[in-house]
Amino acid sequence: MPRAIHVVGAGLAGLAAAVRLAGRGAEVVLHEAAGHAGGRCRSYHDQVLDAVIDNGNHLLLSANYAALAYVAVIGASARLAGPAHAEFPFVDVASGKRWTLRINDGMLPWWVFDRSRRVPGTRASDYLSIARLLLLGSAQKTVCALVHCAGPVYERLARPLWLAALNTDPKEASARLARAVTRETLGRGGRACRPLFAPDGLEGAFVEPALSYLRAHGVSVQLGNRLRGIGFERDRLRSLDFGDEQVPIGEGDGVILAVPPTVAADLVPGLTTPGEFRAIVNAHFRVDPPAGLPPVTGIVNGTIEWLFAYRHRLSVTISCADRWLDTPREALAEKIWNEVAAVAGLPAVMPPWQIVRERRATFAATPAEDAKRPGAATRWRNLFLAGDWTNTGLPATIEGAVRSGNRAADLVYRL
C-alpha cells in the first residue's frame, strides 16, 4: 500500500477514486481548487428563483452500473428516482404528437414489433439501422457514416439518445462512442434503459454523501487548494506545489490527477488531451409542474431536448448548444418557455427564470478528439489520470467519470 494517496480534483471522477480508496482503508488526501466539491455535478441556491437548482440536468440509466454502485457505497441510492420500467414519454413540438416509448425488460427486443410501444410511424425493420451501428461501430468513422441519419427512428429515438449522451451532433460524432452507449443501453434491453434522476438535486445524491463518507473514513478534504505545479524526477512525481504549501511525494505515495483536460495538459509535460469542446444550455423556471406531467419528457423538433419536472420547478436541457451561446438571455428564455408551455399545457406568461450556459461542458465526441484521450496510467509510475475526458470508452458522462475514478484508484492501489 502507498503511504498516502493524493487525489487532486473533487469532481465526480476524483470523488469516485477517493471513495474507492477510502473503502479499502487507504490514507487519502483530497484536494480541490474550488470552494466546493462536485465539479460540473453540483447544486446551488439561485437568488433569482429563490430555489436550489443544478448547474446542469443529468439523467442516469439503470445500465450505469459504476455510478449506481458509487451511489450505493455512499448511502445515497434512495436519492435517485425513476419509473419501474424503461418508459420515455416524447412530444413532437412541431406536430403536437405525443407518444411513450416502452422498452421491454428482456434483451430480446420484442417491443419493436409492438406498434403501441415503438416510435409512431415506424416499422420493426426500421430499427435495423441501430443494429448496424452495434455491428460496425468504428473509432475512425462518424455515426452518420454508418447509419442512415434520417427517418422517424433516427429523428425520434436514435438522435435524441446519441445527442444527449455524446453532446455532439451524430453527423460529426464518433461511431465508437455511440456504439458503446447503444450497446450498454438499448442493446441490453429495458432493464438497462430505466431512467433515473435526482429529484432533490445532484449535490444531495452524488456529492454531499460522498464527502460525509470520506470524512467518516478519515480522508482529509482540502477545498480551495489549487495545484499550481508538479515536481517530476525521472519516472516519478516528487512533489505537489499548492502555492503556500509544497507537498513531498514519498517513495510509496501515489497521485491521481482528476482535473479538467486543459488543467492536466498545463501540469503534465507532453500530455495529449482533447482540446475541442461542446456547450450545454440549461434553463430553469420557477413554476409548479401541472398534475400528470412526467418527471422526464423527451422533445423532438424543438429547441429544447429534455424537460425535467421537479417540485416547484421545470428545467430543460439543450445539448451541443454552441449556437445559443451568444443569444441574449431573455430572448433565449422566451423561446424556451414557449416550447415548455406548449408541452406542459401552461400559460404563455413566462414565470421567473434562469439560464445556465456551460461553454465547455464536455469534450467534442468526434473521432479526432476521442483519439486524443489518454489512458489512466502515465509514464510516471506513481501518477494516474481520472476524468470523463480520459479514455473510458464512453463519452463524457457521469458513468464515464465514475469508471475513470475507479480505474485510477485500482491502479494506484497496486503501487
Steps between C-alpha positions, in 0.01 A plus 500: 500500500614857432562699816272775366294553189427854385191544286507838329154610387169435676270467202323169460812325371706616797223424748455151354874432525516628858194300606637180348836545670356604835282189499818293471658670798748715306629828641349757263531877467247665268592842356257728315575842350144629539325571826259214436516142377308345211645677198228529236274275709387741768203692636474854630243752622395733221390841626284579197289188547549485878551128453776241492580402143755276330758660277396239243233234467640148502317178425633157595388171354479172689789374282735743676629233737807694619303815585229301678759303698666826603166641617433180693838511677446858618150411619304713254309248287169619643574848361454378144153449354351373178233276350496127564546426131667661199238752396576826320220748424569712189340806344550627147461876540466550123200269460374482858512120487568316826607144563678285759786272407469180704798266486438151631719379786667206327787516253290368210353826360145387435383855572596601145229262373230668713358813338386636837854482644722620217543838336184597308526481124767228508525135406700232679745485207582871546693416818759302308696824458574494872610137472737606220673741738537226761670278245716756321584774753836648403750724675579680173148553368211721601158368593341623179772337292361165618134573569239663277439816702147567384153363557281466809717247690799730471316827565280371783726250677860461385590866461359604843687211664833564328482879529428482873775248568771643274411872508610501137291488184494143362613634162842567654491275808713189547330177396713318759357705786144482370539123467621471860200694632252311283649161585476562875143634485271402212721202426432354845125553513271696724666398826800706387297796374295603802549877549614629840535855625563689823174678592661685792811605312829358380696613802275311738535180299862503385707751696391563860466129588842436346662772710333361812623151411855623443518696823359203692787293355763748608561663162638855513283713268676824411280743307636820348837329451615553141785293360744737330778269396642149517860404569622209287817296537578230246201263505330631815317798646694653785289796611171686466508880504190656654647849523516546873587135552745263335390139553775240461403173332680215668619174351177318582261787429270533199316784324177498302450809287124543452488851355361642172701414187633850447630509858657155467673602177655801676623289792629187326776535238418353161147397592258488207138577588183592314506869411162553332187533709122525471260711702184411691221744584263442790194711580309501827151641564343555841156347447309205639487216246142418396351176630584205281813647343765222490824556692695490172366567149694477175441776245555475125485764226550778750767709665486307824577129521409384849251644748545417869216551749615570855309628801418867431727506195527399136843461344613434144822389334638590157803296394765598245378855567782716363248667266321652800800637688473852361120528499378764748391327819143632509439418132626148558291459814186611314568261214551211739197588712271505196588135439481406868156659531377314191630165626380544859172677422591815696417868439715694256603754768858411594566437872831589674782339305871433495730404212822306570742471208802271525727590211742211549264244647658194335770418253374475141429130450641491146733224377794743501442621857423150627840390369671762722367355826781360717477187711508496879869405526778746411873467439550596865433186699335673796278739298158399365227691320124506553218692339224447246743635237742209548468187290208332673345365181195715575415862424521769769231377738456438872554130435824570314625726778435240769659221299809712445531567873460130576765406246752754632432386857559136408832585334635719778394243759737247339810716550 
